[in-house]
Amino acid sequence: MRKVFDEEGVFVRYGEKKVRLENGHELTHRSEEPTELWWKLKEALKGKKVRVVVYEVE
């Protein structure tokens, strides 16, 4: 095995916001947005057989 990719950062931005509907009910709207790190990793691993290990930095 050899190292193909080694970077740190936020992988996906995640957000939630409450939305009140006309009928009075409340809904939670969730959104996920991939970051540049996600795109770099995707390109580095494209077409390769890999094992991915993830560590939380914080």
N, CA, C and O of each residue as an XYZ file, in Angstrom:
232
protein
N       0.847     -1.189      0.000
C       0.000      0.000      0.000
C       0.886      1.243      0.000
O       1.968      1.263      0.586
N       0.395      2.269     -0.669
C       1.114      3.540     -0.663
C       0.112      4.668     -0.417
O      -1.074      4.539     -0.719
N       0.603      5.755      0.126
C      -0.246      6.903      0.422
C      -0.584      7.622     -0.877
O       0.308      7.947     -1.660
N      -1.864      7.869     -1.106
C      -2.325      8.525     -2.318
C      -2.774      9.952     -2.030
O      -2.647     10.830     -2.883
N      -3.301     10.184     -0.827
C      -3.905     11.476     -0.500
C      -3.698     11.759      0.975
O      -3.929     10.881      1.806
N      -3.266     12.967      1.320
C      -3.064     13.336      2.724
C      -3.324     14.826      2.887
O      -2.442     15.644      2.624
N      -4.514     15.180      3.314
C      -4.872     16.578      3.563
C      -5.822     16.651      4.744
O      -6.426     15.647      5.124
N      -5.956     17.834      5.324
C      -6.891     18.076      6.418
C      -7.875     19.148      6.008
O      -7.581     19.982      5.151
N      -9.048     19.123      6.624
C     -10.018     20.170      6.381
C     -11.432     19.683      6.606
O     -11.659     18.562      7.061
N     -12.363     20.531      6.286
C     -13.782     20.203      6.398
C     -14.189     19.492      5.114
O     -13.966     20.000      4.015
N     -14.779     18.327      5.259
C     -15.128     17.489      4.118
C     -16.426     17.934      3.455
O     -16.492     18.062      2.233
N     -17.452     18.169      4.261
C     -18.758     18.599      3.756
C     -19.316     19.646      4.710
O     -19.304     19.448      5.925
N     -19.805     20.762      4.168
C     -20.483     21.760      5.005
C     -21.920     21.307      5.205
O     -22.597     20.912      4.256
N     -22.373     21.367      6.439
C     -23.703     20.893      6.794
C     -24.460     22.016      7.482
O     -23.903     22.718      8.327
N     -25.710     22.185      7.129
C     -26.516     23.219      7.758
C     -27.949     22.774      7.963
O     -28.474     21.943      7.221
N     -28.567     23.337      8.974
C     -29.977     23.076      9.266
C     -30.668     24.399      9.522
O     -30.095     25.303     10.131
N     -31.904     24.509      9.053
C     -32.690     25.679      9.419
C     -34.148     25.267      9.541
O     -34.632     24.406      8.806
N     -34.832     25.893     10.475
C     -36.246     25.621     10.724
C     -37.089     26.462      9.774
O     -36.829     27.649      9.576
N     -38.105     25.827      9.190
C     -39.005     26.504      8.267
C     -40.422     26.311      8.780
O     -40.846     25.186      9.046
N     -41.155     27.412      8.919
C     -42.546     27.320      9.360
C     -43.443     27.302      8.122
O     -43.369     28.182      7.265
N     -44.284     26.283      8.055
C     -45.205     26.127      6.930
C     -46.459     26.970      7.131
O     -46.734     27.441      8.235
N     -47.212     27.154      6.056
C     -48.439     27.959      6.128
C     -49.448     27.385      7.115
O     -50.197     28.132      7.745
N     -49.471     26.056      7.251
C     -50.443     25.437      8.158
C     -49.982     25.444      9.616
O     -50.653     24.876     10.478
N     -48.849     26.078      9.896
C     -48.377     26.219     11.269
C     -47.361     25.173     11.695
O     -46.731     25.323     12.742
N     -47.189     24.140     10.926
C     -46.205     23.119     11.268
C     -44.791     23.628     10.987
O     -44.574     24.525     10.172
N     -43.847     23.018     11.693
C     -42.454     23.416     11.519
C     -41.674     22.253     10.916
O     -41.851     21.102     11.314
N     -40.824     22.558      9.967
C     -40.038     21.554      9.266
C     -38.568     21.928      9.386
O     -38.231     23.112      9.388
N     -37.687     20.936      9.485
C     -36.256     21.188      9.515
C     -35.691     20.930      8.125
O     -35.787     19.820      7.603
N     -35.103     21.961      7.531
C     -34.495     21.835      6.205
C     -33.001     21.616      6.399
O     -32.316     22.440      7.004
N     -32.502     20.496      5.879
C     -31.078     20.169      6.003
C     -30.406     20.325      4.645
O     -30.989     20.001      3.611
N     -29.164     20.828      4.661
C     -28.424     20.955      3.412
C     -26.978     20.511      3.625
O     -26.383     20.764      4.672
N     -26.433     19.849      2.620
C     -25.037     19.427      2.633
C     -24.375     19.957      1.363
O     -24.920     19.847      0.264
N     -23.200     20.527      1.538
C     -22.473     21.082      0.397
C     -21.036     20.566      0.432
O     -20.308     20.848      1.383
N     -20.615     19.816     -0.588
C     -19.236     19.324     -0.602
C     -18.240     20.477     -0.719
O     -18.502     21.473     -1.393
N     -17.102     20.327     -0.056
C     -16.066     21.360     -0.091
C     -15.005     20.990     -1.130
O     -15.089     19.952     -1.786
N     -14.017     21.856     -1.259
C     -12.918     21.598     -2.197
C     -12.169     20.319     -1.816
O     -11.707     19.582     -2.687
N     -12.053     20.060     -0.508
C     -11.390     18.842     -0.034
C     -12.101     17.598     -0.567
O     -11.447     16.636     -0.970
N     -13.413     17.612     -0.571
C     -14.200     16.481     -1.079
C     -13.878     16.231     -2.546
O     -13.667     15.088     -2.953
N     -13.838     17.301     -3.343
C     -13.564     17.172     -4.780
C     -12.143     16.671     -5.032
O     -11.931     15.854     -5.928
N     -11.163     17.150     -4.253
C      -9.781     16.696     -4.409
C      -9.663     15.201     -4.096
O      -9.006     14.456     -4.823
N     -10.308     14.773     -3.003
C     -10.274     13.363     -2.625
C     -10.933     12.501     -3.699
O     -10.416     11.440     -4.049
N     -12.045     12.944     -4.210
C     -12.763     12.217     -5.252
C     -11.869     12.014     -6.479
O     -11.813     10.915     -7.031
N     -11.182     13.056     -6.898
C     -10.304     12.961     -8.065
C      -9.098     12.063     -7.789
O      -8.668     11.322     -8.672
N      -8.548     12.120     -6.572
C      -7.366     11.329     -6.229
C      -7.689      9.836     -6.189
O      -6.828      9.009     -6.492
N      -8.922      9.484     -5.819
C      -9.283      8.077     -5.653
C     -10.015      7.479     -6.846
O     -10.311      6.285     -6.859
N     -10.299      8.279     -7.817
C     -11.088      7.832     -8.961
C     -10.443      6.614     -9.629
O      -9.295      6.677    -10.071
N     -11.186      5.511     -9.698
C     -10.727      4.308    -10.386
C      -9.737      3.459     -9.615
O      -9.207      2.493    -10.163
N      -9.468      3.789     -8.351
C      -8.503      3.028     -7.561
C      -9.224      2.186     -6.510
O     -10.294      2.561     -6.029
N      -8.644      1.073     -6.166
C      -9.139      0.259     -5.059
C      -8.431      0.782     -3.811
O      -7.203      0.738     -3.728
N      -9.206      1.279     -2.835
C      -8.605      1.950     -1.677
C      -9.217      1.475     -0.356
O     -10.281      0.856     -0.324
N      -8.513      1.785      0.716
C      -9.043      1.638      2.061
C      -8.993      3.024      2.674
O      -7.937      3.657      2.704
N     -10.122      3.496      3.160
C     -10.207      4.859      3.692
C     -10.303      4.801      5.220
O     -11.141      4.085      5.768
N      -9.444      5.554      5.894
C      -9.463      5.696      7.346
C      -9.618      7.172      7.646
O      -8.875      7.989      7.101
N     -10.575      7.539      8.508
C     -10.853      8.931      8.814
C     -10.651      9.188     10.296
O     -11.126      8.423     11.134
N      -9.943     10.268     10.620
C      -9.725     10.694     12.000
C     -10.335     12.056     12.185
O     -10.200     12.927     11.326
N     -11.017     12.249     13.317
C     -11.549     13.569     13.631
C     -10.430     14.381     14.277
O      -9.805     13.926     15.235
N     -10.178     15.566     13.763
C      -9.080     16.400     14.230
C      -9.469     17.200     15.474
O      -8.638     17.397     16.361
N     -10.683     17.651     15.552
C     -11.120     18.517     16.639
C     -11.237     17.799     17.945
O     -11.596     18.406     18.954
